Amino acid sequence: MTKLFVPRVAEERCEVVLHQAVNAEYRHLVVAGSKLAASAVPGQFYQLLCPTTGTDEPFLRRPMSVYGAEAQTGEISFLYKVTGAGTRGLATLQRGEALSLMGPLGHGFTLNPGWKHIVAIGRGAGLATLGPLAKAAQEAGIGVTAILSARSPELVLSVALFRAHGASVIEVTDSGGTSDPDNIETILRGLIAAARCDAFFTCGSNRLLRLQQKLAIEFGLSGEVAVEQQMACGLGMCFCCVCEIRQGDEIVHKRVCWDGPVFSFAEAIA
């Protein structure tokens, strides 16, 4: 098993090289930093010091999953939705300005070189977290089917990224009546029957997680979920992000930032 985790962390100011809207809700931010800062792997995250504005003054850094990282160029990219004081400040950044970040942090996804095909399924901002898996899987010679869910077609994220790395993409939406769990279960059972699902990867929806956990148990498949949680320090010191995790027959408490944010299906409680 190849654990996608890089234990070294950088704290530095990075220059904004690209910042633009990708649809009515989400924005794409790219910054340039050092090789170390850009050494993230899929599933890891960064703590961003969001700028202050005339009305907002974020005190704590904001956690954000990596959407892309190129150690050779130092470029790190994020896909985010403006939802509060931190992301409102982030949205004001212009090309050439600086963003202070700390990372990469946390444990990333696991890829088994013996797998032939995986399924990535998520919704909303979870699609940003899952997007980088396409490149990692392609480099490992593993095929990918991505099931991308959103309220409407124009809000589906990461389609181009998955397709650029050879993934098959299935878009499901609320407006099209295709995102309900029953339809997605039919799709997943079809992929399993066709031997196109050695493992599940998911983020962004507890309903989808519960469905995949059920199928993983039924068919003896592996699965991992990137847990979304409020964080303060990102380093495991403040215990702000503690959540319940299964450990054998017991329920224990673990820090999402330090022990995760990626957990196995056997551990995750939806």
Summary of the structure (lengths in Angstrom):
residues: 270
radius of gyration: 17.9
end to end distance: 24.8
largest distance: 55.6
contacts: 936
relative contact order: 0.15
helix: 21%
strand: 36%
